[in-house]
């Protein structure tokens, strides 16, 4: 496991970027750009790295869905399903992907 993996640290990337749970891709990108202007890599390399890692998690639909599931219920079997899932179709954003995962788990 990478020592810089934000998922391993237990810190919520949404809090790091200051976005809501249901933030759109555009809102996440805008928050990221605002934060990196506040903490440029030449002045705050550690904070910049934290911000960049949080953005990397939130811009990936699978990782964002996993964060949503973990925050809702850390012991959920859906978290295990997310980890083992190989995408069969492309879903845009975490909500459609999460719906597809729930559908697959229920077998309908």
N, C-alpha and C positions, 0 to 999 in steps of 0.2 A: 504494500500500500504506500502511495506517495505521501510524504510527510506534509505536503502542502494541500492535500485533498481536503476541501472544505467540508465534505460529507463526514469525514472522520473526526473533525474537530467538534462536531455537535453544535456549531453556531449556525443560526438560521440565515441563509444568504439574503432573504428578503429584508431582514433587519439591518444587515450590513449596508445594503443599497437604499434602504428607506422606502421600500415599495409595499403595497398592500398584497394580500393573499391572491386577489383576483386581478393583479396588474397585467396589462397587455404587454406584448413584445415591445411596442413603441415606448410605453412607460418605463419598462425595465431598461431599455437602451438609453433613454433620456436621463434616467437616474444614474446610470453608469457613467455617462459622459460628464454629468455634473460633478460626480464624486472624484473622477480622475483629474478634473480641473482643480479641485480643492486639494488633492493629494497627489501631485505629480511624482513620477518615479525617481527623479533626481533629488527631491527633498524628503520624501516619505516612502522609501522603497518597501518597507514591510506593510504599511497601510495600503499602498498601491497594489501589492501582491494579493492582499486579502480581498480588495475590491474586485480585482481582475478574476480571482478564483470564484467569487460569488456570482459574478456576471456569467462566467463559463457554465456554472451549474444552472442558472436560471434561463439561459438561452437554449439549452438542450431540453426538449419536451419530455424525454424519458426521465432525466434527472430531476426536472421540476416536478413531475408527477410523483416521483419517489419522495421528494421533500414534502409535498402536500399530504401524502399518505402517512409519512412518519409523524408529522405534526398532529394529524388527526388521531392516529392510534398507532403508537410505536410497535405494538405486538400484532398488528393486523397481518392476516395471511396474504392480503393483497400486496404488501411490501415484498414478500417472498416471491410472489407471482411476477412482480415488476422486475425483480432481479433475474429471474429465469426466462423471461419472455424474449423471443426473437421476433421482431416486428414482421408481420406478414403484409401490412399495408402502411402507407405513410399517413400519419395523423398530424394535423397542425395544432400545436398547443397541447397543454396537459389535459384539458377537460375532455376533448374528443378521445384522446388516447386512454384516459382513465375509464371512460364509458365503454370503450372497446374491451378493456381488460376485465371490467366487471361482467360484461356480456359473455366473454370467453369463460370466466370462472363459473358463471351460473349454468353454462352449457346450452344457452338458448341461441 
